[in-house]
Amino acid sequence: MDLLANLNPAQREAVSAPPGALLVVAGPGSGKTRVLTHRIAYLIREMHVSPWNILAVTFTNKAAREMEHRIEQLLDGRPQGLNMGTFHAICVRLLRREVEQLTHYQRDFVIFDTADQLQVVKQAMAEHNVDDKKFPPPKILNGISAAKNDLITPDEYMATNYVSEVTRRVYERYQMTLRVNNAMDFDDLLMNTVLLFDQRPDVLAKYQDRYHHILVDEFQDTNATQYRLLRLLTGERNSLFAVGDSDQSIYKWRGADYRNIENFYRDFPQSRTILLQQNYRSTQLILDAAIEVIRRNRDHIPKKLFTERSGGAKIVLREAYNESDEAATIVSTIESLMLKGYNGNSFAVMYRTNAQSRAIEEAFVQAGLPYRLVGATQFYQRREIKDIIAYLRVVHNPFDGVSFNRILNVPTRGIGQQTQAQFATWAAGLGLQPAEALIRLATDPDVQHPFNGRAHNALYTFGSLLTAWVAMRDRVSVGELLDAILEQINFRAYLEDGTEEGEDRWANVMELRNVAGIDDALSLSDFLQQVALVAETDNIDRDAQAATLLTLHAAKGLEFPVVFITGLEEGLLPHSRSMDDEEEMAEERRLLYVGLTRARDELYLSHAFRRTSWGDSSVAVPSRFLADIPENLIDGQRPGARRRESIDRASMWDTSRTSWAGTSRTVPSNAGRGGYDRPRSNAGSPEPYQKTRLPKPVAEDDEPDAPRRTAAQFKTGQKVRHKKFGEGTVIESKITGGDEEVTVAFPGTGIKRLAASIAGLEPVG
């Protein structure tokens, strides 16, 4: 077999390159896996390199298996001695052989998983008397992991504030505990390998002598420790074959640092660079749009993606009224495209956050279309959602013992397993279901019970809350009841542990709050019935004809004939966390670039006029990234042309619309699903659930004696000017604390919340 046959010129150049440092910048869909596998086969067959002298590093076990399979096909058999696998797999093999060269470890060391790590962190915090309420253990563990990813040991860790000082002390104790237990965590596998090489040059020399050629995939996703490991192993041979693309670096939150490409150029000044620019996936039109989006990034490596698939269908851009309308339009379009010959598995619906999947899942369920959810649990099966629904079920039906047992100590309220067992026995003795017995304990001062002071106080407090919720269930809306429960059990603090995962869990709960607020007239019974019917989607047939729902992060490495990217709005994509950080904003742009280049044939982009977030419905601002896509590549109007002048425009919404694919449908005028006939109000919600992720109100001058305002002077859609931020568009205005709080979108600056009495806003035009 000719190993260079069927390769394009750039691929052939990379595969047949002489030994030395080589960076292959592989654009999306450019055949990087083919280049890597052919390079390994070429080294073995044409350059007569022993497989024993080759090390190939991948980022997933799946990628390693795929490459091994392809190499076996190219060489008509498995090359004996080839070391291929993930960084962690390669390091653990090496440490099993050499770890006794390190102080404190034996060869039979164990590897602690995340649950083990958290347990050790909690133990270390307890030994240092650190309050785990003020310093959530997952957040401390993330700090320790970040230090290890940057190759910082406990002795080298420098504290710059109180939080980092706590992290330093816990890190020191945490690492000591691991050593006493002859254990390593996953970060240790990498860090200890580097430390071994630093401490024992003779051991390093042995592996430098073995590995004459090192190849690494997804080079842009390496962290500081991984890069240091590669640099050590290459030694003076400098034969590092790195394949990556800084434009597809989207895992900064995992420690990935695309700047390692800059380090590569610094450490290997004699290196060569080959650009893989021919795309074998998308149409030229899709590639042109993606390049226009990504080239705005400061660290973008210029490249011109091209394909033999010239032209292509224009990118469809549509503005929906709200998230429900957006989801319904996507499903309607998929149905129409299936009538034109597409299979059910041809479609992918992508979004920035997991919470966005709720409206999309419900639209698929209502249409009877199968789907598969990638990289996340179905919305109504997520733990935090099931917990809150269990609360509502017990309030609705105190006879529900299963739901009661789920929530009795969630969040933790000091009711341990022994007390729970004692309580269950006591309730059974009274002939009552647990929730009934708890209400009895809280309302009947003469009831006889076996509980001591601490246990009684915990049970009595929870029983009092449950009694109050049952009393209010028929007097307030489901949304108001849910607000009361969330506030009184302090569920937000329970979920938000200082990690992004904690924030996502709370965002999921707020999405459930959005559902509860869609129709204030809906009874608790009807709401729970509606949720139960949607939750039954777990039984849906996950056959090969199902559309795929996934986050943009999970889309890396995948491709689909038709891609829908939803929620292209400020605060979602780009995410609110990126607004004040240039590096974070650049990664958001890369994330969209990855999503765009997953599409083979057709691409649909959407944003909503209104979106319900954190329990409140408000006007959304179209993503700044949409302005980067040239007009001639888009089928649809620019967001500015579609932007309504005020919330009152909702009443003018045309009820006769067409889907993206041209199928006529009718949008209901009631508030049951979309709420089109009136703007949402959250005035009755407890204060914590009116909060958003927007910045605090900004004012240029301090005028404590500013007059109180009783009526709003600014309207949604109005153009205003600020002396610092320039011209912007009002997206919301409301009276708060005697002043007018105006939320304004300023191009290039972002969303600002301003106190009208002191911000000096001036109407424009």
VOGU-3710 file (C-alpha; in Angstrom, 3 decimals, decimal comma):
1> mdllanlnpa> 0,000/0,000/0,000  1,266/3,454/-0,960  0,991/5,392/2,307  1,063/8,757/0,518  -1,668/7,891/-1,952  -5,018/9,596/-1,449  -3,408/12,376/0,601  -3,493/16,007/-0,439  -0,165/17,885/-0,893  -0,122/19,352/2,652
11> qreavsappg> -0,971/15,990/4,207  1,771/14,272/2,178  4,290/16,893/3,254  3,427/16,328/6,921  3,412/12,538/6,731  6,767/12,333/4,932  8,548/15,143/6,828  12,101/14,416/8,021  12,712/13,986/11,767  12,571/17,150/13,827
21> allvvagpgs> 10,068/19,488/15,416  6,955/19,928/13,294  3,720/21,732/14,102  0,768/20,660/11,978  -1,947/23,301/12,248  -5,001/21,248/11,349  -8,135/23,182/10,499  -11,497/21,567/11,269  -12,348/18,612/9,058  -8,878/18,621/7,496
31> gktrvlthri> -8,036/14,972/8,206  -5,704/15,296/11,194  -6,335/11,727/12,371  -5,431/10,483/8,900  -2,189/12,466/9,040  -1,268/11,122/12,488  -1,955/7,484/11,636  -0,230/7,699/8,258  2,753/9,411/9,892  3,176/6,547/12,372
41> ayliremhvs> 2,815/3,965/9,596  5,279/5,941/7,425  7,853/6,078/10,233  7,642/2,307/10,656  7,460/1,187/7,015  9,336/3,842/5,031  11,779/5,288/7,592  12,366/1,921/9,317  11,731/3,248/12,819  11,043/0,560/15,398
51> pwnilavtft> 7,542/0,856/16,937  9,369/0,613/20,287  10,854/4,047/19,596  7,521/5,774/18,936  5,280/7,431/21,529  1,857/8,667/20,416  -0,262/10,724/22,829  -4,004/11,258/22,457  -6,545/13,033/24,645  -9,175/10,308/24,873
61> nkaaremehr> -9,112/6,529/25,023  -11,595/6,496/22,157  -9,174/8,430/19,944  -6,367/6,041/20,868  -8,476/3,002/19,922  -9,483/4,593/16,617  -5,878/5,382/15,724  -4,697/1,892/16,676  -7,374/0,388/14,426  -6,381/2,551/11,471
71> ieqlldgrpq> -2,675/1,812/11,926  -3,380/-1,933/11,981  -5,198/-1,565/8,663  -2,353/0,434/7,126  0,343/-2,003/8,283  -1,705/-5,215/7,984  -1,278/-5,927/11,674  -0,583/-4,413/15,061  2,916/-2,941/15,415  4,462/-4,551/18,497
81> glnmgtfhai> 5,971/-2,142/21,010  4,151/0,998/19,926  3,225/3,055/23,017  -0,014/4,889/22,369  -2,584/6,290/24,790  -3,688/9,284/26,805  -1,266/11,329/28,902  -2,624/9,708/32,052  -2,449/6,154/30,687  1,132/6,596/29,496
91> cvrllrreve> 2,233/8,168/32,773  0,663/5,486/34,959  2,484/2,768/32,963  5,757/4,598/33,425  5,192/5,233/37,137  4,353/1,576/37,796  7,875/0,794/36,624  9,739/3,749/38,094  7,754/5,168/41,013  10,053/3,678/43,642
101> qlthyqrdfv> 12,608/6,188/42,417  10,329/8,844/43,939  10,255/9,498/47,662  7,049/8,544/49,505  5,584/6,122/46,914  5,544/2,381/46,348  4,839/0,521/43,109  1,397/-0,623/44,216  0,107/2,953/44,615  -3,623/3,461/44,187
111> ifdtadqlqv> -5,375/6,149/42,145  -8,009/8,258/43,919  -11,066/9,290/41,939  -13,001/12,537/42,433  -15,078/11,181/45,316  -11,913/10,033/47,103  -10,275/13,400/46,480  -13,196/15,306/47,957  -13,124/13,112/51,031  -9,436/13,866/51,551
121> vkqamaehnv> -10,029/17,591/51,027  -12,822/17,571/53,619  -10,568/15,719/56,056  -7,766/18,244/55,502  -10,164/21,148/55,973  -11,466/19,666/59,218  -7,916/19,266/60,523  -7,295/22,953/59,787  -10,707/24,004/61,188  -11,715/25,458/57,810
131> ddkkfpppki> -15,429/26,207/57,468  -16,691/24,169/54,492  -19,660/26,522/54,146  -17,421/29,518/53,447  -14,932/27,434/51,472  -16,754/24,695/49,522  -14,539/21,581/49,202  -15,038/21,292/45,398  -13,742/24,839/44,994  -10,677/24,091/47,110
141> lngisaaknd> -10,083/20,894/45,130  -10,287/22,877/41,877  -7,628/25,221/43,226  -5,362/22,287/44,055  -5,915/20,759/40,620  -5,135/24,080/38,911  -1,873/24,292/40,835  -0,868/20,784/39,765  -1,771/21,553/36,155  0,704/24,441/36,375
151> litpdeymat> 3,297/22,154/37,975  3,143/23,916/41,345  3,843/21,721/44,368  2,594/22,539/47,896  6,038/23,919/48,782  5,958/26,248/45,764  2,364/27,406/46,157  2,260/31,164/46,810  -0,846/32,611/48,472  -1,964/36,039/47,284
161> nyvsevtrrv> -5,188/36,364/49,268  -7,111/34,669/52,065  -8,771/32,102/49,797  -5,456/31,067/48,280  -3,921/30,887/51,771  -6,650/28,449/52,802  -6,037/26,510/49,583  -2,298/26,413/50,308  -2,788/24,946/53,773  -5,342/22,400/52,608
171> yeryqmtlrv> -3,166/21,495/49,595  -0,222/20,740/51,887  -2,300/18,479/54,146  -4,112/16,931/51,167  -0,852/15,900/49,510  0,531/14,536/52,755  -2,580/12,377/53,174  -2,220/11,019/49,645  1,371/10,033/50,325  0,514/8,345/53,635
181> nnamdfddll> -2,069/6,295/51,741  0,358/5,564/48,892  -2,181/7,210/46,579  -2,161/9,621/43,662  -4,924/11,598/42,035  -5,125/12,007/38,253  -3,156/15,256/38,305  -0,405/13,527/40,302  0,098/10,989/37,528  1,341/13,789/35,293
191> mntvllfdqr> 3,055/15,969/37,880  4,892/13,099/39,549  6,203/11,897/36,193  7,671/15,344/35,549  9,072/15,500/39,101  10,614/12,056/38,619  12,361/13,201/35,457  13,581/16,393/37,171  14,919/14,495/40,185  16,394/11,554/38,300
201> pdvlakyqdr> 18,159/12,602/35,082  19,230/8,999/34,577  15,591/7,856/34,426  14,765/10,669/32,016  17,719/9,740/29,809  16,432/6,161/29,601  13,106/7,291/28,162  14,676/9,935/25,944  16,811/7,167/24,482  13,740/5,014/23,926
211> yhhilvdefq> 11,389/7,540/22,329  12,980/8,868/19,157  9,682/10,138/17,784  6,878/11,688/19,839  3,527/12,513/18,315  0,723/14,367/20,124  -2,855/15,028/19,081  -4,978/18,066/20,137  -1,805/19,908/21,071  -3,736/23,125/21,736
221> dtnatqyrll> -5,450/21,434/24,695  -2,278/20,602/26,637  -1,666/22,233/30,013  1,630/23,427/31,474  2,483/20,049/33,042  1,713/18,118/29,856  3,797/20,490/27,764  6,712/20,210/30,197  6,469/16,419/29,996  6,623/16,491/26,191
231> rlltgernsl> 9,528/18,916/26,255  11,519/16,702/28,627  10,947/13,530/26,622  11,979/15,061/23,292  15,410/15,909/24,681  18,035/16,955/22,158  16,417/15,052/19,310  13,601/17,635/19,233  11,529/15,185/17,199  8,073/16,326/18,285
241> favgdsdqsi> 5,213/15,962/15,804  2,436/18,154/17,234  -0,996/18,361/15,649  -3,449/20,987/16,796  -5,329/24,182/16,086  -5,382/27,109/18,508  -8,699/28,162/17,000  -10,282/25,015/18,452  -8,974/25,394/22,007  -12,162/25,415/24,104
251> ykwrgadyrn> -11,141/23,712/27,337  -9,447/26,480/29,306  -11,653/25,582/32,279  -9,898/22,191/32,336  -6,464/23,805/32,391  -5,812/23,706/28,629  -3,527/26,486/27,393  -3,487/27,183/23,658  -0,420/29,390/24,273  1,621/26,191/24,318
261> ienfyrdfpq> 1,707/26,684/20,566  3,668/29,893/21,233  5,876/27,913/23,624  6,476/25,401/20,847  7,835/28,100/18,552  10,002/29,465/21,383  11,439/26,096/22,445  11,860/24,704/18,927  13,154/27,666/16,890  14,178/25,374/14,014
271> srtillqqny> 10,697/23,855/13,781  8,549/23,790/10,672  4,837/24,543/10,375  2,457/22,913/7,936  -1,095/24,158/7,519  -3,846/21,649/6,759  -6,388/23,952/5,145  -8,366/21,658/2,873  -11,634/20,736/4,556  -13,392/17,455/3,786
281> rstqlildaa> -16,565/18,165/5,738  -18,339/21,466/5,158  -19,415/23,557/2,215  -17,281/26,551/1,271  -19,987/28,929/2,413  -19,987/27,484/5,939  -16,185/27,648/6,061  -16,178/31,290/4,910  -18,569/32,198/7,731  -16,477/30,335/10,319
291> ievirrnrdh> -13,267/32,063/9,228  -14,899/35,475/9,499  -15,929/34,682/13,073  -12,572/33,342/14,247  -10,209/35,760/12,521  -11,197/38,479/15,016  -9,262/36,636/17,730  -5,893/38,190/18,445  -4,015/34,863/18,563  -5,641/33,396/15,460
301> ipkklfters> -3,166/31,670/13,120  -4,198/32,921/9,651  -5,346/30,150/7,358  -7,714/29,891/4,440  -10,009/26,918/4,760  -11,079/25,594/1,389  -13,003/22,639/0,050  -13,954/21,061/-3,214  -17,584/21,546/-2,124  -17,915/25,056/-3,517
311> ggakivlrea> -20,911/27,209/-2,676  -23,554/25,602/-0,513  -26,839/26,626/1,082  -26,826/29,963/2,857  -26,741/30,001/6,634  -30,262/30,480/7,941  -30,544/33,089/10,681  -33,839/33,486/12,499  -35,099/35,393/15,513  -37,646/33,537/17,637
321> ynesdeaati> -39,973/35,201/20,111  -38,748/33,178/23,095  -37,005/29,897/23,942  -40,174/27,850/23,452  -40,787/29,354/20,025  -37,128/28,796/19,152  -37,351/25,106/20,092  -40,676/24,596/18,293  -39,273/26,171/15,130  -36,251/23,874/15,212
331> vstieslmlk> -38,467/20,795/15,531  -40,761/22,028/12,769  -37,778/22,573/10,494  -36,426/19,092/11,228  -39,806/17,578/10,374  -39,823/19,426/7,050  -36,258/18,412/6,218  -37,084/14,771/6,962  -39,875/14,986/4,402  -37,213/16,074/1,909
341> gyngnsfavm> -35,132/12,959/2,519  -32,939/13,595/5,569  -32,679/10,813/8,151  -33,493/11,451/11,795  -29,832/11,132/12,786  -28,783/13,879/10,370  -29,514/16,655/12,862  -27,675/18,179/15,802  -29,036/20,910/18,056  -26,249/22,689/19,929
351> yrtnaqsrai> -26,358/25,156/22,806  -23,969/26,871/25,220  -25,392/25,652/28,555  -27,093/22,443/29,643  -30,085/24,357/31,019  -31,036/25,368/27,461  -31,865/21,767/26,636  -35,110/21,863/28,647  -37,201/23,788/26,106  -35,682/21,813/23,232
361> eeafvqaglp> -36,351/18,444/24,869  -39,970/19,402/25,509  -40,458/20,451/21,886  -39,175/17,064/20,694  -41,439/15,246/23,127  -44,516/17,210/22,062  -43,764/16,499/18,403  -43,155/12,808/19,093  -39,657/12,958/17,607  -36,902/10,784/19,107
371> yrlvgatqfy> -33,699/12,433/20,305  -30,553/11,552/22,186  -28,913/13,808/24,732  -25,109/13,822/24,623  -22,843/14,713/27,516  -25,575/15,462/30,044  -28,435/13,904/31,923  -31,894/14,656/30,614  -33,175/17,841/32,174  -35,877/16,302/34,370
381> qrreikdiia> -33,541/13,486/35,419  -30,842/15,776/36,802  -30,344/15,319/40,508  -31,060/18,908/41,510  -34,250/18,951/39,421  -35,480/15,643/40,869  -34,771/16,985/44,368  -36,901/20,099/43,882  -39,695/18,201/42,154  -39,689/15,820/45,144
391> ylrvvhnpfd> -40,280/18,835/47,416  -43,240/19,904/45,293  -44,651/16,371/45,279  -44,549/16,139/49,057  -46,233/19,526/49,388  -48,882/18,390/46,923  -49,255/14,947/48,473  -47,937/14,379/52,023  -48,633/10,658/51,556  -45,704/10,454/49,087
401> gvsfnrilnv> -43,171/8,635/51,259  -40,682/8,034/48,423  -40,307/11,733/47,636  -40,198/12,558/51,356  -37,297/10,194/51,976  -35,410/11,850/49,103  -35,615/15,332/50,604  -35,523/14,657/54,350  -31,843/15,589/54,573  -31,364/17,473/51,271
411> ptrgigqqtq> -29,868/19,981/51,751  -28,136/18,635/54,840  -30,062/19,726/57,931  -28,513/17,500/60,589  -30,889/14,548/60,227  -28,519/11,593/60,105  -29,249/8,016/59,108  -29,888/6,905/62,683  -32,433/9,695/63,219  -34,060/8,910/59,866
421> aqfatwaagl> -34,482/5,257/60,822  -35,827/6,235/64,249  -38,238/8,703/62,653  -39,526/6,110/60,146  -40,225/3,659/62,995  -41,993/6,344/65,026  -44,162/7,448/62,071  -45,138/3,837/61,341  -46,107/3,402/64,978  -48,521/6,315/64,629
431> glqpaealir> -49,962/4,811/61,460  -48,866/7,890/59,478  -46,829/8,474/56,364  -43,512/10,249/57,132  -44,590/13,705/55,900  -47,823/13,480/57,870  -45,892/12,517/60,979  -43,463/15,402/60,487  -46,348/17,877/60,236  -47,841/16,320/63,369
441> latdpdvqhp> -44,547/16,779/65,195  -44,452/20,459/64,208  -48,077/21,285/64,980  -49,055/19,129/67,962  -47,203/20,151/71,150  -48,636/17,150/73,020  -47,426/14,469/70,634  -45,102/11,920/72,240  -41,789/11,356/70,435  -38,392/9,738/71,126
451> fngrahnaly> -36,134/12,447/69,670  -33,445/14,267/71,610  -32,848/18,018/71,466  -30,701/18,274/68,348  -32,662/15,746/66,291  -35,965/17,200/67,491  -34,934/20,719/66,526  -33,946/19,625/63,019  -37,164/17,653/62,487  -39,341/20,382/64,040
461> tfgslltawv> -37,814/23,096/61,828  -38,315/21,093/58,659  -41,828/20,145/59,739  -42,713/23,801/60,290  -41,530/24,668/56,793  -43,493/21,795/55,273  -46,606/22,850/57,178  -46,289/26,396/55,831  -45,810/25,192/52,253  -48,855/22,944/52,420
471> amrdrvsvge> -50,890/25,867/53,748  -49,840/28,160/50,890  -49,998/25,651/47,995  -53,578/26,559/47,001  -53,173/30,292/47,594  -50,146/31,081/45,447  -48,862/30,189/41,995  -46,483/27,288/41,457  -43,723/29,785/40,768  -44,268/31,606/44,048
481> lldaileqin> -44,408/28,330/45,971  -41,182/27,221/44,338  -39,538/30,552/45,180  -40,494/30,134/48,830  -39,121/26,600/49,009  -35,841/27,507/47,296  -35,283/30,486/49,564  -36,215/28,799/52,828  -34,060/25,703/52,287  -31,204/27,909/50,977
491> frayledgte> -30,926/25,659/47,930  -28,749/28,058/45,958  -25,982/27,999/48,572  -26,281/24,206/48,661  -25,724/23,910/44,899  -23,262/26,707/44,235  -20,048/25,296/45,638  -17,736/27,727/43,850  -17,361/25,597/40,718  -18,809/26,079/37,236
501> egedrwanvm> -20,676/22,810/37,744  -22,367/24,313/40,798  -23,394/27,368/38,804  -24,771/25,118/36,083  -26,804/23,154/38,644  -28,345/26,365/39,943  -29,010/27,480/36,342  -30,914/24,230/35,850  -33,064/24,985/38,905  -33,755/28,473/37,552
511> elrnvagidd> -34,814/26,889/34,268  -37,331/24,812/36,220  -38,450/28,086/37,814  -38,934/29,453/34,293  -41,232/26,533/33,500  -43,197/27,095/36,703  -43,674/30,748/35,791  -45,008/30,225/32,274  -48,618/30,048/33,422  -49,530/31,483/36,827
521> alslsdflqq> -52,980/29,905/36,572  -51,557/26,372/36,397  -52,276/24,370/39,555  -49,573/22,449/41,379  -51,297/19,211/40,422  -51,333/20,123/36,720  -47,740/21,295/36,848  -46,530/18,031/38,382  -48,539/16,076/35,823  -46,976/18,076/33,007
531> valvaetdni> -43,482/17,478/34,386  -44,132/13,766/34,856  -45,212/13,376/31,239  -42,063/15,082/29,988  -39,877/13,108/32,389  -41,188/9,917/30,818  -38,993/10,716/27,790  -36,450/8,439/29,460  -38,396/5,630/27,827  -38,149/7,133/24,343
541> drdaqaatll> -36,612/4,916/21,679  -32,966/5,917/21,261  -32,563/4,326/17,834  -30,205/5,446/15,102  -32,800/7,839/13,683  -32,735/10,202/16,651  -31,574/13,819/16,477  -28,659/14,716/18,742  -28,878/17,394/21,437  -25,571/18,533/22,915
551> tlhaakglef> -23,551/21,435/24,232  -20,997/23,146/22,023  -18,229/21,803/24,263  -19,441/18,247/23,655  -19,545/18,822/19,871  -15,773/18,797/19,483  -14,707/16,055/17,074  -18,231/15,393/15,765  -19,973/16,298/12,513  -23,552/16,299/11,221
561> pvvfitglee> -25,260/17,042/7,893  -27,510/19,665/9,536  -26,593/21,739/12,597  -28,745/24,122/14,640  -26,939/26,497/17,027  -29,346/28,117/19,452  -29,280/30,955/21,962  -26,933/33,279/20,077  -27,422/36,075/22,576  -25,276/38,190/24,852
571> gllphsrsmd> -24,969/36,385/28,174  -25,353/32,952/26,588  -22,944/33,013/23,636  -20,803/34,791/24,574  -21,455/33,665/28,135  -21,909/36,267/30,855  -18,752/35,011/32,594  -16,657/36,170/29,620  -17,844/39,774/29,431  -14,973/41,341/31,363
581> deeemaeerr> -12,177/38,977/30,334  -10,520/39,185/26,925  -9,192/35,630/27,092  -12,596/34,245/28,089  -14,258/36,176/25,247  -11,740/34,759/22,779  -12,602/31,248/23,951  -16,320/31,943/23,480  -15,556/32,915/19,890  -13,584/29,699/19,432
591> llyvgltrar> -16,533/27,775/20,830  -18,844/29,188/18,156  -16,191/28,463/15,526  -16,143/24,816/16,591  -19,940/24,678/16,411  -20,112/26,244/12,939  -17,575/23,809/11,527  -19,491/20,743/12,729  -22,017/21,276/9,897  -21,584/19,464/6,607
601> delylshafr> -24,481/20,728/4,482  -26,805/23,108/6,275  -26,465/25,469/9,207  -29,208/27,206/11,203  -28,533/29,948/13,750  -31,139/31,361/16,109  -31,614/33,881/18,883  -34,683/34,950/20,825  -36,315/38,341/21,262  -37,128/37,427/24,858
611> rtswgdssva> -35,576/34,743/27,019  -36,535/33,642/30,506  -33,505/33,421/32,726  -33,127/33,160/36,504  -36,885/33,272/36,903  -37,342/36,482/34,937  -38,295/37,090/31,311  -36,519/39,968/29,632  -35,539/41,244/26,206  -32,419/39,486/24,922
621> vpsrfladip> -29,565/41,121/23,044  -28,355/39,306/19,899  -24,812/37,936/20,102  -22,052/40,247/18,927  -20,660/37,298/16,954  -23,551/37,444/14,495  -22,256/40,761/13,178  -19,039/39,004/12,066  -20,812/36,813/9,498  -20,984/38,574/6,103
631> enlidgqrpg> -24,460/39,528/4,890  -24,092/37,631/1,615  -23,689/34,327/3,502  -26,945/34,668/5,448  -30,541/33,878/4,593  -32,460/36,052/7,044  -32,415/39,532/8,497  -29,740/40,948/10,737  -30,739/41,179/14,418  -30,761/44,979/14,234
641> arrresidra> -33,383/44,894/11,506  -35,564/42,523/13,510  -35,206/44,233/16,881  -38,541/45,427/18,177  -38,845/48,931/19,508  -40,594/47,986/22,760  -42,056/45,125/24,736  -45,466/46,176/23,403  -44,335/44,777/20,035  -45,095/41,334/21,486
651> smwdtsrtsw> -48,806/41,975/21,033  -48,181/42,526/17,312  -46,481/39,123/16,889  -47,713/37,547/13,705  -49,524/34,299/14,536  -49,099/32,977/11,011  -45,444/32,044/10,571  -43,278/29,685/8,623  -40,590/27,382/9,886  -37,068/27,591/8,539
661> agtsrtvpsn> -37,950/24,873/6,099  -41,064/26,663/4,878  -43,785/24,670/6,622  -46,670/26,812/7,852  -47,562/26,643/11,505  -49,551/28,656/14,042  -48,160/30,180/17,197  -50,685/30,012/20,076  -51,781/33,364/21,471  -52,258/32,148/25,048
671> agrggydrpr> -49,696/32,276/27,817  -49,667/28,539/28,471  -46,477/27,799/26,578  -44,953/30,929/25,191  -46,701/33,682/27,097  -47,021/35,802/23,932  -49,987/37,872/25,124  -48,252/39,572/28,039  -44,767/40,336/29,312  -43,617/38,154/32,224
681> snagspepyq> -43,503/39,740/35,634  -41,531/38,484/38,573  -42,557/41,177/40,996  -43,915/38,699/43,530  -40,804/36,571/43,731  -38,498/36,733/46,761  -35,545/39,025/46,102  -32,875/36,318/45,648  -34,639/34,980/42,581  -34,798/38,344/40,827
691> ktrlpkpvae> -31,014/38,452/40,627  -29,294/38,140/37,270  -25,697/37,737/36,204  -25,573/41,308/34,909  -23,085/43,713/36,467  -24,185/45,865/39,375  -25,594/49,321/38,487  -22,863/51,663/37,353  -22,787/55,404/37,940  -20,119/57,927/37,036
701> ddepdaprrt> -20,833/60,372/39,849  -21,922/59,972/43,435  -25,069/61,992/44,097  -26,622/60,714/47,336  -29,397/63,295/47,269  -30,760/62,319/43,852  -34,584/62,651/43,681  -36,758/59,530/43,989  -38,484/58,384/40,807  -41,959/56,886/40,586
711> aaqfktgqkv> -42,281/56,331/36,828  -39,836/55,014/34,243  -38,546/57,598/31,761  -36,768/55,164/29,452  -38,362/52,492/27,258  -37,141/49,185/25,901  -35,629/49,713/22,461  -34,850/53,380/23,075  -31,448/54,684/21,963  -29,474/56,464/24,686
721> rhkkfgegtv> -26,036/57,976/25,153  -23,697/57,631/28,165  -20,657/59,879/28,527  -18,335/56,913/29,144  -19,899/53,983/27,314  -21,235/55,861/24,269  -24,487/55,030/22,479  -26,519/52,011/23,467  -29,970/50,442/23,394  -32,253/50,131/26,412
731> ieskitggde> -33,270/46,504/26,934  -35,105/46,930/30,243  -36,088/49,678/32,672  -37,793/49,435/36,066  -38,286/51,418/39,270  -36,173/50,016/42,106  -35,758/51,633/45,510  -37,028/55,009/44,380  -34,761/55,135/41,347  -35,007/53,974/37,758
741> evtvafpgtg> -32,720/51,039/37,000  -31,945/50,990/33,286  -30,309/48,003/31,599  -28,488/49,103/28,438  -26,574/47,172/25,778  -23,515/49,143/24,634  -21,811/47,780/21,474  -18,243/46,806/22,285  -18,736/47,336/26,016  -21,486/44,903/26,902
751> ikrlaasiag> -24,563/45,090/29,115  -24,629/47,652/31,932  -27,179/48,277/34,685  -27,351/51,993/35,428  -29,062/54,137/38,052  -30,845/56,705/35,868  -30,762/59,498/38,441  -26,967/59,635/38,499  -25,796/57,972/35,262  -26,539/60,982/33,034
761> lepvg> -28,230/59,004/30,277  -29,406/61,126/27,331  -31,992/60,072/24,725  -30,663/59,862/21,169  -32,838/61,071/18,299
//
